[in-house]
Amino acid sequence: MIITFQSPASGDVIMFGDVAKRMMTLMGKEPADKGIVTVEQLPDAIARIKAAIEEDRRQRVGKNPEDLPQTERAEGGGSRPFVTVSQRALPLLELLEWSLKKQKPVVWGV
């Protein structure tokens, strides 16, 4: 499944469903196929995503790239190349920040 985060303030951010639902949780939202981050909720969602990025980076300090996993479990039981939380969250963070700047909500599944 694919989930697309959308806002009139910026381009779409497309993620695999399991990754998108993890990002929803990080933003403080209940994982769901449809949802919204209202303009009022954007500052908290941004702060939560930034905290998750910092925590991910902190956990990787001093580690060599070869110490990180090469693959991760994919939705449906397969595997895919490993991607850090920071790498996954940065495009969404940018969308959230543009949305706050332009005072537009972020939606998905609509």
C-alpha positions in Angstrom: 0.0 0.0 0.0 1.2 3.5 -0.8 0.2 6.6 1.2 0.5 10.2 -0.1 0.9 13.1 2.2 -0.5 16.2 0.5 -0.8 19.9 1.1 -1.5 22.9 -1.2 1.7 24.4 0.3 4.2 22.0 -1.3 4.7 18.9 -3.4 3.4 15.5 -2.3 5.3 13.1 -0.1 4.7 9.4 -1.1 5.6 6.5 1.3 5.0 2.8 1.6 2.1 2.3 4.0 4.1 0.8 6.9 6.6 3.7 6.7 3.9 6.3 6.5 2.1 4.8 9.5 5.3 5.0 11.5 5.6 8.7 10.5 2.0 9.3 11.6 2.9 7.8 15.0 6.0 10.0 15.2 3.8 13.0 14.5 1.4 12.1 17.3 -1.3 10.9 15.0 -3.2 7.6 15.1 -2.0 5.5 12.1 -4.9 5.4 9.6 -5.5 5.2 5.8 -7.0 8.8 5.9 -6.1 11.7 8.1 -5.2 15.3 8.6 -2.6 17.4 10.5 -4.5 20.6 11.0 -2.7 24.0 10.9 -3.1 24.1 14.7 -1.4 20.7 15.0 1.5 21.4 12.7 3.9 22.9 15.3 3.6 19.9 17.5 3.9 17.5 14.6 7.0 19.3 13.4 8.6 19.2 16.9 7.9 15.5 17.2 9.4 14.7 13.8 12.5 16.9 14.6 12.9 15.0 17.9 12.7 11.6 16.1 15.3 12.7 13.6 17.6 13.9 16.4 17.2 10.7 18.3 17.9 8.6 15.2 21.1 10.6 14.5 22.1 10.4 18.1 21.8 6.6 18.0 24.0 6.5 15.0 26.8 8.7 16.3 30.2 7.0 16.1 28.8 4.1 14.0 30.3 3.2 10.7 27.9 2.8 7.8 28.8 -0.9 7.6 27.6 -1.3 11.2 24.0 -0.4 10.1 21.6 -3.0 8.8 21.8 -3.5 5.1 18.1 -4.5 4.7 14.9 -4.1 6.7 11.6 -6.0 6.7 9.1 -4.7 4.2 5.4 -4.7 4.4 4.1 -8.1 3.2 7.1 -10.0 4.6 9.8 -9.2 2.0 12.9 -7.1 2.5 14.1 -3.8 1.2 17.3 -1.7 1.6 17.6 -0.2 5.1 16.7 3.5 5.3 17.2 5.6 8.4 14.4 7.4 10.2 16.1 10.7 9.3 16.2 9.9 5.6 12.5 8.9 5.7 11.3 11.8 7.8 13.1 14.7 6.1 10.8 15.0 3.1 7.8 14.9 5.4 9.3 17.5 7.8 9.8 19.8 4.8 6.2 19.4 3.8 5.0 20.1 7.3 7.2 23.2 7.6 6.0 24.6 4.3 2.4 23.9 5.3 2.9 25.8 8.6 4.5 28.7 6.7 1.6 28.9 4.3 -1.0 28.0 7.0 -2.3 24.9 5.1 -3.2 21.5 6.5 -1.5 18.2 5.5 -3.8 15.4 4.5 -3.5 11.8 3.4 -5.8 9.2 1.9 -8.3 11.8 0.5 
